[in-house]
Amino acid sequence: MTQELIRAYDNKNQPILAGGSAPVPHAYFNLLKLAKGQSFRLSLPGYETMSVVLSGNVDISVDGTTFPAVGQRPDIWSGRADSVYGGSGADIVFRANADDTEVAVAGGTCDTKFAPFRVPPEEIDMVDVGSPETHCHRRIFHVLGQNGAGRAGNLLVSELLCDDGNWSGYPPHKHDTEGEGETAHEEIYHYRFRPANGFGAQYWFTDRAGERTVHMTRTGDTFAFSSGYHPTVTSPGHQEYIFTILVGLEQRSLVQNFKQEYRHLMGLFPGVQAMVDKFK
């Protein structure tokens, strides 16, 4: 199995994708939902983490270093994230300062233990891709991207906002083979829609005959994959948010291999080259 859609459910602060699980054994994903004053402790031997506050406010302690009052937005649609990095196997304690605090914890395998650090909203790097006219307008907010070079392993974390009725992950590309012109990265998508009853579609296919799948996506669904092309679309009237986790199997930099028959489209959509460059 190289791809899987996990339908929305109450994970009760337990990992949606635990480290070592197919189809992304090198990646980890958890959603923490905490009430004011509630605490949660986490330690993942062999995995580095990025804790991204989706809503609310929380104190985050990493191996005894406390980052106070992390989180400056009421929801994912209201500004850029506030986040904390934890090194491989770090002892992490979360203590919520507000009700309805939600934290997305992204993880990736890492042999080196790096020092913890905070990425406040003003340090988030954004790239604008596509346009409303080309029906592929989205903004990618790099929480842990180039800012992690030299102080993190192969974990990349971002938030994507896609206009209603538009495509992302387009033109189709893949990143499942390590070599010239491509790197091998596992990936996880977690979806939200505005309004919450919105929906979209997640396409997945390879160059092999018969390997073609389309999933209907709803708020709270999660898609994990270790191979294949993976364009996404949201329906008209429904803005889409995707929390994205990438873990490089050999290196940190992501090199996307755009499907040959669609490469001519790259020049038609503004910002595609900037998107490519920002992931390197």
Stockholm file with secondary structure:
# STOCKHOLM 1.0

chainA/1-280         MTQELIRAYDNKNQPILAGGSAPVPHAYFNLLKLAKGQSFRLSLPGYETMSVVLSGNVDISVDGTTFPAVGQRPDIWSGRADSVYGGSGADIVFRANADDTEVAVAGGTCDTKFAPFRVPPEEIDMVDVGSPETHCHRRIFHVLGQNGAGRAGNLLVSELLCDDGNWSGYPPHKHDTEGEGETAHEEIYHYRFRPANGFGAQYWFTDRAGERTVHMTRTGDTFAFSSGYHPTVTSPGHQEYIFTILVGLEQRSLVQNFKQEYRHLMGLFPGVQAMVDKFK
#=GR chainA/1-280 SS CCEEEECCCCCTTSCSBCTTCTTCTTEEEEEEEECTTCEEEEECTTEEEEEEEEEEEEEEEETTEEEEEEEEESSTTSSCCEEEEECTTCEEEEEESSTTEEEEEEEEECSSCCCCEEECGGGCEEEEESCGGGTCCEEEEEEESGGGTTTSCSEEEEEEEECTTCEESCSCEECEEEETTEEEEEEEEEEEEESTTCEEEEEEECSSTTCEEEEEEETTCEEEESSSBCCEEECTTCEEEEEEEEEESSCSSCCCEECGGGGGGGGGSTTHHHHHHHHC
#=GC SS_cons         CCEEEECCCCCTTSCSBCTTCTTCTTEEEEEEEECTTCEEEEECTTEEEEEEEEEEEEEEEETTEEEEEEEEESSTTSSCCEEEEECTTCEEEEEESSTTEEEEEEEEECSSCCCCEEECGGGCEEEEESCGGGTCCEEEEEEESGGGTTTSCSEEEEEEEECTTCEESCSCEECEEEETTEEEEEEEEEEEEESTTCEEEEEEECSSTTCEEEEEEETTCEEEESSSBCCEEECTTCEEEEEEEEEESSCSSCCCEECGGGGGGGGGSTTHHHHHHHHC
//
